[in-house]
Amino acid sequence: MPLNVSKRRPLVAQSEIRNMTIECARVSGVNLAQGVCDLPVPEPVLKGAEEAMRAGANIYTRFDGLPRLRAAVAAKQRAYTGMEVDPDGQVVVSCGATGAFYSACLALLDEGDEVLVFEPYYGYHIVTMASLGIKPVYVTLEPPDWGFAAEDLERAVTAKTRAIVLNTPSNPVGKVFEREELALIADFAESHDLFVFTDEIYEHFVFDGRTHIAPATLPGMARRTITISGLSKVFAITGWRLGYAICDPEWALAIGHFSDLVYVCAPAPLQIGAAKGLEELGPDYYRGVSDEHQTKRDLFCDTLRAVGLSPHIPAGAYYALADVTRLPGRTAKQRALYLLERTGVACVPGSAFYSGPEGETLARFCFAKEMDVLEDAMRRLKGLE
């Protein structure tokens, strides 16, 4: 007699991002599907981790992370967003930003709650909530500016709504929410007494003179905002799994306890490497990251445009959504697989980022690659001309 599995089991499957990565490996292609930043890891980060290992920092840390890293995170927030953060009560170091989001959901939301999510969305947010019995309710952003109105939020809210998820700069579309939009969200959250979970992992990837604004810095937002970010992208250490949540001490304690339950702690020597990077790398480093990716964005989007895959030009992050309707196939997945077979370039079907059919005409490409890899991908794509 077969054993029964959890009712959660059907809710969680391998993401299309990883599916396309596997398909790409099968044909030895160029992987523009997975969001792995190919920048070199900064020397202070590597050196700090190595020195920590050799010095014996290889045991468990406190549940909310090492004091040195929490202090460095707080100092960076003050310098780049103006947030005043107490490192001893408001910062929780976690196993990646996804770990911080999962722990925050466990700590602050209940089964049956509803959460508003802007789409196109990041799939891990959706699957995390679904696995916990939390219902995502979608507010669809409309191209070309990916805007929304207060009425869109009011139509989506119900008596069960407990929070909003906000990703800025966003994956997959690269939207950088402007101050006026954040003020609208703040007013809405206050009027309905909602938490705001913000995923700001791409905060240093902003283009064309834009500025990342931390939603927690808006009036009245400090207590209700759970600011989530990490070091994976900006230091190119996605495999180190270092993220953090910043919030009111009451929420931070609960989030930290759930993070401890699920993950125990983030890797101790890697925390020290990240802290050293935050301490020693200044504005020139972060500006260089942004400028380098803006250059890659422009080159790659020019290529997409030239081969008839019209891109939505991202304002931040390092992905481009493109119209792939010129490719054969009825669905985004069929078109993505055709592109992979024809050119050896892997992308992610746009359907992975929508709850409805809007994504079937789109695909997401990651341009955060070493220049020779990106140039190879662009050469391959030009075979479509």
N, C-alpha and C positions, 0 to 999 in steps of 0.2 A: 504494500500500500504506500503510495507516494507521500512524502512529507509535505506539509503546507509551508509556503514561504510568507513572509511579511506582506501585508497589503500595500506596503510602500514599494515593493520590488518593481511592479510595472511602471512606477512613476519615474524611475531613474534608469537611463540608458546611456550608452556612450555618446558623447556630444558629436555633432557633425564636424566640429573643428578637429577632433581627434580622428573621426572616420576618414576625413579627407587627408589628414596627415598620413594615415596608414595606406590609403590609396596612392598617395604621392610616392611613398617609399617603394611601393610595388613596381612602379614604372621608373624609379630612380629620377624623379622629377625635381622641380624647384618648388619648395614648400612656402607658398604665400598664404597658407591657410591659418597656421598657428601663430599666435601673437608672441613670438619669441624675439626679443630685441637682440640684435647681433652686435651691439656696441661692445668694445672691449671693457672688461671689468676694471674699474679704476684701481690703480696701484695701492692707494691707502686702504681700500676695502680688502683686497687680497692679503696685503701685508698684515693688516690688523687681525684677520682671522687666523693666519698662520702663526703669528706671535702668540695669540691667545691659546691656540692648541698646544704649542710648545710650553707655555707657561702653566698649563694644567687646567685651563678653563673648559673642562669637558664633562661637567656634571650638571644636574638639574639647576635651573635658575628659579627665582621666585615666579609664582604663577603669572604675574603681569610683566615679566621681563626684567632684564638687568637694569639697575639704576642708571648706568652710563648711557644705555640706548634710549631709555625713556627721557632722560634729560636732553639728549641730542635731538630727539623728535620734537620735544617741546620748544627747543631753541630754534629749530628750523621753521616750525609753524609761526612762531613770533616774527621771524625775519621775513618770511615770504607771504604770509597771509594776514599778519597782524593779530592772530589769535593769542590770547594770554592763557597759557595752559600750565597747570600744576603737574609736574612729571610724577609726583608721588601719589596722585589720586585720580588723575584724569586720563592717563595713557595706559593702554593694555597692549602689550606686544603679543602677537599671535603667529600661528603658522600660515602666513600669507594673508592677503586681504580677503580671500575667500574664507579663511578660517575665522577672521574677525567678523565677517558678515554672518556666517553660520552661528557663531557664538552669540552675536547680538540678537538674532532671530530667536534662539533658544531662550535667551534671558528676558526678552521684552514682548514677545508675541505668543499667542496661544492658538491651538488648533481651532479652526473655524473663523479666525480673524481674516479680514481682507486688507490688501495692500495695493495702493495704486502704483503702477509701473509704466513709465514712458516706453513706447515701442517705436522703432526697433530697439530691442533690449539685449542685454547680455544674458545668455542662457543659464549660466550658473546661478544667477539671482533667482530665476524662475524655478529651476529644479530644486534648489535648496528649500524654497518656501513650500513647494508642492510636497516635498518629502516630509515636511513637518505639519501637513494638513492646513497650511495657510493659503488662501486663495488670492492669486494675482488678478487684479482688475486693470485692464489696459487703457491707456490714453495714447492714441496714435498721433505721432508727430508727422506733420505734412511737409513734404519737400516743396520748393527747393530750400527754404530757410529752416525747415524742421520746427516750425512754430506751433504754438498752442495758445488757447485763451482760457480765461477763468471759467467760462461756461463748460469747457471740456472737462475740467476737474469736477465741477459741480454735478455734471451728469453722471460721473463715475462713482461719486462718494455715496456710501450707505451708512446705516447705523452700525454696521460691522467693521467699517474702515478704521484701521488703527495706525497706519503709517503710509508714507510715500517713499519710494526708492528713486534716488536721483543719481545719475552717472554723468559727471562732468569733469573734464572732456569725456565724451561718450564713446563707448564701443557698442556698435560698429560704425556709427555715422560720423563721429568726430565733432559732434555739436559741443560748443562751449557756451554754457548758459550765461546770458548777460545779466547784469545787475537788476534790470527791470523785471526779467523773468523770474529771478530768484526772489525778488520782493513779492511778486504775485504768489509764488509758492509759499513764502513765509506767511503772508496774510491768510492764505487758505488753510495752512497747517494750524495756525493759531485759532482761527475761527472754528475749526473742527477738532481741535485738541489732538493733533496727530504727531507721532514721531516722524522725523525725516532721516532716513538712512542714506548717506551720501557715499558713493564710490568715487574717490578722487585719485585713483592710482596713476592717471595720466596727467596729473596737475602740472608737470614741467614740460609737457609736449603741447605747446600752444603757438599758433602761427599768426603771421600778418599783423604783428603788433598788439595782439589781444593779451588780456590778462586773466589768469585764473582767479576766480573769486570763491573763497570758501564760504558755503552757505551758512555755517555756524557763526560767521562774523556779522551777519545782518541783525538788526535790532530784534530782540526777543527770541532769537533762534538758538542761543547757546545751550539752553537746558534741553530743548527737544531734539537737537541734532546729534546723530551718531556719525562722526566723521571717520571714514575708513580709507586707508591708503596703505602704502608699503614701499619697499625698496626694489622689488623685482624688476620693474621696468627701467627706472632711471639709472640703476647701477648694473643692469643686465645680469641679474642673478635670480632668474625665475626659479631655478632649482634649489635655491637656498630656503625658500618659503619663509620670508620675513615680511609680515604686515603688522598693522596696528589699528586700534580704534581709539579715538579721542572723544570724550563726552563728559557729562556731569558725573561727579564722583559716585552718586547713587547708582547710576546705570553701569559705570565702569566696574564697580565691585562685582555686580551680578555677571556681567560679560566675562570678567576675568575668571570667575569661578567656573563658568561653563567651558571656557577655553581650557582651563586646567583639567576639567573632567574629560574632554575629548582629546586634547593634544598634549597635556601636561605642561610643555613649554616649547618655545622655539629653540633651535639648536644654539647652545651657549656660545661657542667660539664665533659662530657666524653673526650673532648679535653684536659681538665686539667689533668684528670687521665692518659691519654696517655703521656702527656708532662712529668709528674712526673716519669713515667716508663722510658722514654728515658733519663731523667736526672740522674736517680739513678741506672739503670741497666747497668752494664759494660760488658767487653769482656767475662768474665766467664759465664754470663747468655747466651749470644748468642752462645758461644761455646758449652754450655750444651744442648741447643736446637738442634744444629746440630748433636752432638754426640748421643743424645737420638734417634733421627730419623734415624740415620745411623744404630744403633742397631736394630731398628724395621724393617728397610728395609731389613737387612740381614736375620733376622728370617723369615719374611714374604715371601721373594723371595725364600728362601730355601723350604718353604712349597709349594709354587706354582710349583717349579721345581719337587718336590717329587710326586705331583699328576698329573703331565703331562701337566701343564699349563705353558709352558716355558716363563719366564719373560724376558723383556728387563730391565736390571739393571739400575735404574736411578742414574744419577750423582748428582742430586739435587731435590728440591721440596719434595713432600711426596706422590707421586703416582707411581704405577708400571703398565705399559702396559704388558699384557700377551697374548700369543697365545692360543686361546680357540677352535681351530679347532677340538680337540678331543671330544668336547661336541656335543650332537645332535642338529641339526638345520641347516638351510641354511644361516641364517643371524646372525650377531652379537647380534641383539636384541633377537632373538629366543634362542640363546645360553645363554645369560645373564638371561633370564627368566627361562630357564631350571635349571641353576645353583642355582637361588634363590629358586625355588620349591624343588630342590633336597637337598640343604644344608642349606637354610636360610641365605645365604650370598649374599648381593646385590653388584653389580658392575655396571659400565656404559658401554654400547655397544661401541666398537671402532668406529662405524660408526658416532658417535656424534662428532668426531674430524677430519673427512675427508670430502672433497667435492666429492670424488669418491669411488670406491669399496675397496680401500686398507684397510679400517677399519673393514671390515666384518669378518676378522679372529682374531680380537683383542678385549680385554676388559680392562678397567681401574679400578684399585683397589686403594683406599686410605688407607694407613697404619698409618695415624696420629691419632691413637686411644690410649686410656688408655690401659695399658698392659693386663689387665684382659679381656678387650673387644677384643683386637687383638688375644689373646690366644684362646678365644672362637671361633673366626672366623677361626683360623687355625685348631682347632679341627674339626670344621664342614667341612672344605674343605678336610680334610684327609679322610672323608667318601667317597670321590671319588676314593680312591685307590682300 
